[in-house]
């Protein structure tokens, strides 16, 4: 039982991982680019609101998938 209590105590004392400033900036840039892509498709190309939302959402999900794969590869190398 002491091993379990030690592990739980160590886990509770560990501080949560902080998100770096570069990560926050990268996410803000990605969100801005996705919003720009949506507005470009909707207002400039005049392809329709729903089509522009779908295209932007698809690009966003693809970007999240790429980030997830890169994060998994980086974490597995540690």
C-alpha positions as CSV (number, residue, x, y, z in Angstrom):
1,X,0.0,0.0,0.0
2,X,2.8,2.4,0.6
3,X,3.9,2.2,-3.0
4,X,0.5,3.2,-4.2
5,X,0.4,6.1,-1.7
6,X,3.9,7.2,-2.8
7,X,2.9,7.2,-6.4
8,X,-0.3,9.1,-5.8
9,X,1.5,11.6,-3.6
10,X,4.1,12.2,-6.3
11,X,1.4,12.6,-8.9
12,X,-0.5,15.1,-6.9
13,X,2.6,17.2,-6.2
14,X,3.7,17.4,-9.9
15,X,3.0,20.7,-11.5
16,X,1.0,20.7,-14.7
17,X,2.9,21.3,-17.9
18,X,2.8,24.9,-19.0
19,X,2.1,25.8,-22.6
20,X,5.0,27.7,-24.1
21,X,4.6,31.2,-25.5
22,X,5.6,30.0,-29.0
23,X,2.8,27.4,-28.9
24,X,0.2,30.0,-28.1
25,X,1.5,32.3,-30.8
26,X,1.5,29.4,-33.3
27,X,-2.2,28.6,-32.5
28,X,-3.1,32.3,-32.8
29,X,-1.5,32.5,-36.2
30,X,-3.2,29.3,-37.4
31,X,-6.6,30.6,-36.2
32,X,-6.0,33.9,-38.0
33,X,-5.0,32.1,-41.2
34,X,-8.1,29.9,-41.0
35,X,-10.3,32.9,-40.5
36,X,-8.6,34.6,-43.4
37,X,-9.2,31.5,-45.6
38,X,-12.8,31.5,-44.7
39,X,-13.3,35.2,-45.5
40,X,-11.3,34.8,-48.7
41,X,-13.5,31.9,-49.9
42,X,-16.7,33.6,-48.8
43,X,-16.2,37.2,-49.9
44,X,-13.6,37.1,-52.7
45,X,-14.4,33.8,-54.4
46,X,-18.1,34.0,-53.5
47,X,-18.5,30.3,-53.0
48,X,-21.2,30.5,-50.4
49,X,-21.2,30.6,-46.6
50,X,-21.6,26.9,-45.9
51,X,-18.9,25.9,-48.4
52,X,-16.5,28.4,-46.9
53,X,-17.2,27.1,-43.4
54,X,-16.7,23.5,-44.5
55,X,-13.5,24.3,-46.3
56,X,-12.1,26.2,-43.3
57,X,-13.2,23.4,-40.9
58,X,-11.6,20.8,-43.1
59,X,-8.3,22.7,-43.2
60,X,-8.5,23.2,-39.4
61,X,-9.0,19.5,-38.8
62,X,-6.2,18.6,-41.2
63,X,-3.9,21.0,-39.3
64,X,-5.0,19.4,-35.9
65,X,-4.2,16.0,-37.3
66,X,-0.8,17.1,-38.4
67,X,-0.1,18.6,-35.0
68,X,-1.3,15.4,-33.3
69,X,1.0,13.2,-35.4
70,X,4.0,15.4,-34.8
71,X,3.3,15.5,-31.1
72,X,3.1,11.8,-30.9
73,X,6.3,11.3,-32.8
74,X,8.1,13.8,-30.6
75,X,6.8,12.2,-27.4
76,X,7.7,8.7,-28.4
77,X,11.4,9.8,-28.9
78,X,11.7,10.9,-25.3
